[in-house]
Amino acid sequence: MEQTAKIDIKDLLTIGFTFVVLGIGLAYGLQVLADVKADMTTNTDEWNAVGNTTAAVAKIPQKLGTVATIVMAAVIIGVLIKYLWVRFN
């Protein structure tokens, strides 16, 4: 039995909202980390750990555009392949 995945154009809205919510969540998460770091004693292991964590989490939103581009390209390629497969078979 052949299994196929069905993707509707309306599914793209859900994917878009997911990226927006992820971006907002990361922004608030970075604010919380900054507040936690501000409450700690400077140059302690804990202070350095929060600083490293903040730097690592801050890199994630920079990549959201790239991830969104890859997802959109995959959807477009999938639609084109499906269209061409049906048309020429």
Residue pairs with C-beta under 8 A, 6 or more apart in sequence:
7 75
7 78
7 79
12 72
12 75
15 71
19 64
19 67
19 68
22 64
23 61
23 64
26 57
26 60
26 61
27 61
29 57
30 54
30 57
30 58
33 50
33 53
33 54
33 57
34 54
36 50
37 47
37 50
37 51
37 54
40 46
40 47
40 50
41 47
